[in-house]
Amino acid sequence: MSAVPEKLPLPLLQLFDSRAHEEVAETIDRSVHASMARYTHGLSPAALAGAYLDWASHLAFAPGK
């Protein structure tokens, strides 16, 4: 965890001491990854982009085939 800045008001210090924000961030992270996995059928978005660019470059150099 990052260092807590000095001289913060008490409510902000309590926020830094709690792990609630970490749990919320983890929940959002898992939700985003689950949604992306459903959309891409579990494949890496980078792999999908690479396959599309490979197909597009082949099409660009041989449009009549």
C-alpha positions in Angstrom: 0.0 0.0 0.0 1.2 3.5 -0.7 2.4 5.8 2.1 -0.3 7.9 3.8 0.3 11.6 3.3 0.9 13.5 6.6 -1.5 16.0 8.2 -4.7 14.8 6.7 -8.1 15.4 8.4 -9.3 12.4 10.5 -12.0 11.2 8.0 -9.3 11.0 5.2 -6.9 9.2 7.4 -9.7 6.6 8.2 -10.2 6.2 4.4 -6.5 5.5 3.9 -6.6 3.0 6.8 -9.6 1.1 5.5 -9.3 -1.5 2.8 -12.8 -0.7 1.4 -11.4 1.3 -1.6 -9.1 -1.7 -2.5 -12.1 -4.1 -2.4 -14.2 -1.8 -4.6 -11.3 -1.5 -7.1 -10.9 -5.2 -7.2 -14.6 -5.7 -7.7 -14.6 -3.3 -10.6 -11.5 -4.9 -12.1 -13.0 -8.3 -12.0 -16.3 -7.1 -13.5 -14.5 -5.4 -16.4 -12.4 -8.5 -17.1 -15.5 -10.7 -16.9 -17.4 -8.5 -19.4 -14.4 -8.4 -21.7 -14.0 -12.2 -21.6 -17.7 -12.6 -22.5 -17.4 -10.1 -25.4 -14.1 -11.7 -26.8 -15.1 -15.3 -25.9 -12.1 -15.6 -23.6 -9.5 -14.5 -26.3 -7.0 -11.8 -25.7 -8.1 -8.4 -27.2 -4.5 -8.0 -28.4 -4.6 -11.4 -30.2 -7.9 -10.4 -31.8 -6.5 -7.1 -32.9 -3.4 -8.8 -34.3 -5.5 -11.3 -36.3 -7.7 -8.5 -37.7 -4.7 -6.4 -38.7 -3.0 -9.5 -40.3 -6.2 -10.2 -42.3 -6.6 -6.6 -43.3 -3.0 -6.3 -44.5 -3.4 -9.4 -46.6 -6.6 -8.1 -48.1 -5.0 -4.7 -48.8 -2.2 -6.3 -50.9 -4.4 -8.8 -52.7 -7.9 -7.3 -53.1 -8.9 -9.4 -56.1 -8.4 -12.7 -54.4 
